[in-house]
Amino acid sequence: MNKKAMIGRYLVLALSIVLVIVLVYYVFFNVKPTEISYSNDIDGDAQGLVQRIENGNVAALYVESYKVYALVGEPTEAEVKAFYKNPTKKATYFAKIDYRTNFKEYLEERRQDGNPVPRYEFNDPNSGVNISSLIFPIIALILCAVVVFIIFRQNAGANRQAMDFGKTKARLNTNVTVRFTDVAGAEEEKEELQEIVEFLKDPNKFLQLGARIPKGVLLVGPPGTGKTLFAKAVAGESNVPFFSISGSDFVEMFVGTGAARVRDLFNQAKKNMPCIIFIDEIDAVGRQRGSGLGGGHDEREQTLNQLLVQMDGFEKNDGIIIMAATNRADILDPALLRPGRFDRQIYVNVPDVKGREEILRVHARNKKLADDVSFKVLARMTSGFSGADLENLLNESAILAARANRKVIVMEDILEGINKVIAGPQKKSRIVTDSDKRITAYHESGHAIIGKLLENCDDVQEVSIIPRGMAAGYTLTRPENDDSHITRNKLLDMITMMLGGRAAEEIVIKDISTGASNDIERASNIAKKMVTQWGMSKAIGNMYLGGDKEVFLGRDYGTTHSYSDQLGGVIDNEVKTILDDSYAKALEILQTNRTIMDNMVKVLFEKETIYTEEVNMLFDGRSAEEVIAYIDEKQAKKDSYKNTESVKINIVPEKETVAENKDVADSEPKETAEETKPTDKTE
């Protein structure tokens, strides 16, 4: 219930209470004098008014309109005055008379005859009325009128609201300020959408050549890649009205509401042509028909049918461009994607390294950065980040810098921001036993050493034994570039690095722990895909045996394996062979480099987190004490930024270390999202 409705209800309640009080007053508390007859008693056994006057029982009289009020007894002067002011309450009794009976003359005749006459006053009915006697009826009448007015108004509002169910909820914006310059990292997508802008500005340019502009543009891509921002940029560049609505805004519990809203939306758009209609999350109403429990009578399907007719039916909507965004183009109805409706699909992908650098520059416009911050380095560090992730990264970095009372954002703030976005904040307050700390230190050192020595592994960026999220510690590595293809040797090296933590535990502690659960899970998934999907097993060969696909209710009712039980045993043996060989290789590497591993553990025990520089120093033969002294010197330089206002940006050469992927020691196994390219990210 909105605020206005609540105020209206309270007002009605208050007025109703006042009305009840007035009525109760008139019924129970408005005491009137006793009525008698003019000449004779009403019942015939008591004296009337004239008889009482003649008997000398009346002290004062007041004649008002067609009533005579009488006061009996021996009243004081004050009581008589009070009687004249309010005779309807102070009188003893009253009698109804006809004013034409000349009651005044009757009293004068008695006076002339020497008879006792009571004091009296006359109020001529032709001279006016007594306002005090009418004020309460007037107030009661006004209150009744107000109550009736409010009730009718509320009922009218309810009827109007009921009629508004069929009205569109689209928001109209005629002054969109977003431009293509505000969108970075997607040059090809801009070129595709530039045609829409040119058509809205100069449609004759296309019509003269017989060209037909696409009626609908579907933006498809992962979350956070800027689909909605692109739609706003098109409207801003075209300077046309922009209708925005979510797919879920069409559907209500009342049958026919969604279809009515679609019709009303296009009617509003026709009044503002040329214009853009943007439907966000169109999969809420655009799913394949026949998959709902209601069949063809499903409200969502009726809404979709109306949308299909409006987009390409008998009516022409040449000046209306429909843009929509979705993450699930695979479940949309084919009729929605055919030419004439959404006849152009633009895939907005996660930005590459160049696009990430441009996006970072856009979001860093209003932020103060230290001279050690490099956008090129950060772009390499954030492989796989969407535009929304990068914006959140810089925001988290600014918050961390403010928390540390620094005037500028330093590189370490952004590194911590990356870790925070991926795995959550550090949990330095968590109490960690010396035994767990030792296991975690050797576990992460095992990951780092193997990652540093194997040729196909990415460079190590950060090693930490501070708990973060579900992880007891983590090792970050960086990709050199955004490769779309990964070779078999690189996959094997990745598996070896994942198993390096378990191998380090076995060598040093002479035992194994649950900390490698997530490592084993991810390594097993990669090995299984190598055998069943990527044809990297000699025993299986180039056969695709994946078979497990995502189930879409209404279209798929289950999944089955595409191989026999006998072949399943071969697959299991091949996966086990890959894992066993990689684990043996990890044991061999760590046993050879035991001294480096012990020194790294000493530094981690002292400083808890080390970066690429410290890892390289250990491999160059520096002692643990020298590395610790270097870390202290670097910390002193970082503290100097607390009092500086410098915002100089120095682009660091690309050879500097960056981070993206991570190996994590967990106490519990966690699911990992693995696409065609295996990753080493913490979930």
Secondary structure as GFF3:
##gff-version 3
##sequence-region A 1 683
A	DSSP	alpha_helix	3	24	.	.	.	ID=ss1
A	DSSP	pi_helix	25	29	.	.	.	ID=ss2
A	DSSP	beta_strand	34	36	.	.	.	ID=ss3
A	DSSP	alpha_helix	49	54	.	.	.	ID=ss4
A	DSSP	beta_strand	58	64	.	.	.	ID=ss5
A	DSSP	beta_strand	67	72	.	.	.	ID=ss6
A	DSSP	alpha_helix	77	85	.	.	.	ID=ss7
A	DSSP	alpha_helix	87	90	.	.	.	ID=ss8
A	DSSP	beta_strand	93	96	.	.	.	ID=ss9
A	DSSP	three_ten_helix	99	101	.	.	.	ID=ss10
A	DSSP	alpha_helix	103	112	.	.	.	ID=ss11
A	DSSP	beta_strand	119	123	.	.	.	ID=ss12
A	DSSP	three_ten_helix	125	127	.	.	.	ID=ss13
A	DSSP	alpha_helix	131	163	.	.	.	ID=ss14
A	DSSP	three_ten_helix	164	166	.	.	.	ID=ss15
A	DSSP	beta_strand	171	173	.	.	.	ID=ss16
A	DSSP	three_ten_helix	180	182	.	.	.	ID=ss17
A	DSSP	alpha_helix	187	201	.	.	.	ID=ss18
A	DSSP	alpha_helix	204	207	.	.	.	ID=ss19
A	DSSP	beta_strand	216	220	.	.	.	ID=ss20
A	DSSP	alpha_helix	227	238	.	.	.	ID=ss21
A	DSSP	beta_strand	242	246	.	.	.	ID=ss22
A	DSSP	three_ten_helix	247	249	.	.	.	ID=ss23
A	DSSP	alpha_helix	257	271	.	.	.	ID=ss24
A	DSSP	beta_strand	275	280	.	.	.	ID=ss25
A	DSSP	alpha_helix	283	286	.	.	.	ID=ss26
A	DSSP	three_ten_helix	295	297	.	.	.	ID=ss27
A	DSSP	alpha_helix	299	311	.	.	.	ID=ss28
A	DSSP	beta_strand	320	326	.	.	.	ID=ss29
A	DSSP	three_ten_helix	329	331	.	.	.	ID=ss30
A	DSSP	alpha_helix	334	337	.	.	.	ID=ss31
A	DSSP	beta_strand	344	347	.	.	.	ID=ss32
A	DSSP	alpha_helix	353	363	.	.	.	ID=ss33
A	DSSP	alpha_helix	375	381	.	.	.	ID=ss34
A	DSSP	alpha_helix	387	403	.	.	.	ID=ss35
A	DSSP	alpha_helix	411	423	.	.	.	ID=ss36
A	DSSP	alpha_helix	434	453	.	.	.	ID=ss37
A	DSSP	beta_strand	459	464	.	.	.	ID=ss38
A	DSSP	beta_strand	471	478	.	.	.	ID=ss39
A	DSSP	alpha_helix	488	498	.	.	.	ID=ss40
A	DSSP	alpha_helix	500	508	.	.	.	ID=ss41
A	DSSP	alpha_helix	517	532	.	.	.	ID=ss42
A	DSSP	alpha_helix	565	592	.	.	.	ID=ss43
A	DSSP	alpha_helix	594	607	.	.	.	ID=ss44
A	DSSP	beta_strand	609	611	.	.	.	ID=ss45
A	DSSP	alpha_helix	612	619	.	.	.	ID=ss46
A	DSSP	alpha_helix	624	639	.	.	.	ID=ss47
A	DSSP	three_ten_helix	640	643	.	.	.	ID=ss48
A	DSSP	beta_strand	661	666	.	.	.	ID=ss49
###
